[in-house]
Structure formats: C-alpha cells, structure tokens
Amino acid sequence: MAVRIITDSASDITPEDIEAAGSPALTVLPLSITFGSDTYADSVDLTHRRFYELLVECDDLPKTGQVNPYAFEGAIRKAREAEEDAVVITVSGKLSGTYESAVSAASGFDGGVYVVDSRNVCVGERVLVDYALRLVREGLTAADIATALEQVRDDIFVVGLLDTLEYLRRGGRVPAAAAAVGQLLSIKPVISVEDGEVVVLGKARGSKNGRNLLTQQIEKSGGIDFSMPIALGYAGLDDVLLRKYIEDSRGIWEANVCADDLPVYSVGATIGTHVGPGAIALAFFKKSA
C-alpha cells in the first residue's frame, strides 16, 4: 500500500519546499501563530519572512499553538480514503502538545496509522521527515518506516548559534540583567536538542568564537554521516550569517559535498520566536561509532 508522511510546521517545511521537491507524498499541518489579537496558520497565511517582520515590529512575543487532533484526523482520513497508510512525524512531545494530538487522532482509526515523536524540532525534525520520504521512495511499508525512524531519531544531532539574547529575555528564559550583560559582552549561546528538549551547550564571546564553538560541537558529536539527510537553517530575513559560517567551516563539508549544494532553509516561528533573527542551525545524523 502507498504511504503518506504527515508532519507539522514545526519542521519548517513550507509549501514552497514541497513544490520544489516535486510534491512528494507529504502533508504538513500548520501550528497556529498569534500576534496580539491576530492568529495565523504557520507557513499558510504567514510566511517565514512576514513572521520575522512582525517579530521585530511587535513589542510582545507571539504565541504558538499546537496542531489539534481534528486537523490530524482530517489528514489521516484523507490518506486512508486514498488507500494510503500514514506515518505521522511530530515535533518533540516535550516541546508541544502536537504529539498527543496526533496520538489521539490516530486512535480513531483501525490500523494503517503510525505516530512517531521526532524528539526534535526545526531542522532536527526536518531531517527525520526527509529520511522518511527516502524510505517511502525505497518502497518500505508504513510499519517498517515507523520502526526505522524510531531506531535512528536519537542519532540526530542539532546545534544552533544565537546572535542575540534579546528574545530569550523577552520570553522569560533569561533574566533581564543577564541579557544586558550578554549583549554588552557580545555573548553568543550555542544550543542543542537533547532528549526532546532545548539545552544550552555553551556560550562564546563574539560571533567568530561562537562559530568556532559550533564547529567544535559538531566534531565532538563524532561527525556528520553524509549518507543521511542534512539540513542547515537560518532565522531572519536573510542567510548572510549562515553563509559566513559555511565558508568559515568549509573543512567540514569540502571532502563530502560542495558548499553550494548544502540544503539551506529558513527557520520558522516555532523556534524563531525564541531565538530571534540572526540565529543559525545545523541538523545531521551522527556517524556510527
């Protein structure tokens, strides 16, 4: 039976990405993004670019809302009516109630539906979806795809570099005094996702040291498995800082892939709300020990 992959917009996969990929068997359900009294469907009626414009313009941070069970039920039902089995891949259950929504929706169907918690977000969730689509092309069943995803999801390594502490401060995740000192000293936090939660791996003083720390964390992880999906992301209106990092760290890529061929995507609202413009991120599968 044919297989459809269903995911959420916390993966930052946009309609344009799906079209550019040749419209694979992929459905992306939007989280909701609320600025003041205005609520948008992520990547549907609020593009990533417009999101960052509003983020800078508005005094208060937006609120993100999970995908509800009804949306999952509709997508799953559509797949089943098309005689497709469904593999649902969600943002980490520790970061959003979206996973529970998917489980709730799947319970209403008599087989043919498999729900996988990515234990990740943003580009980390994205590479798991990319791997799932590869397995669909290879002809695996939905059950085998779900099993394979659960076997490799903990091999995903995500690392990001923040350009500012301002949005962590505005979100209450960093005290105002610490953010002020951090801005004065040009502190650049390096973050990751561990066990489904966002963690701080370290802090560097200045952008150059921040990029160096990012590379150190990649090397510390054991390195990149270039036979598996990889994704780089940038938060904001342009990818200048990410392109600078790619150039500075070309030793990581040049033996395996041309820098111009690296898959670069914009980071959406789910993470962008908290890291703000200027952040960069990388997700990959770690080399086997």
Secondary structure, 3 states (H helix, E strand, C coil): CEEEEEEEHHHCCCHHHHHHCCCCCEEEECCEEEECCEEEEECCCECHHHHHHHHHHCCCCCEEECCCHHHHHHHHHHHHHCCEEEEEEECCCCCCCHHHHHHHHHCCCCCCEEEEECCCCCHHHHHHHHHHHHHHHCCCCHHHHHHHHHHHHHHEEEEEECCCCHHHHHCCCCCHHHHHHHHHCCEEEEEEEECCEEEEEEEEECHHHHHHHHHHHHHHCCCECCCCCEEEEECCCCCHHHHHHHHHCHHHHCCCCCHHHCCEEECCHHHHHHHCCCCEEEEEEECCC
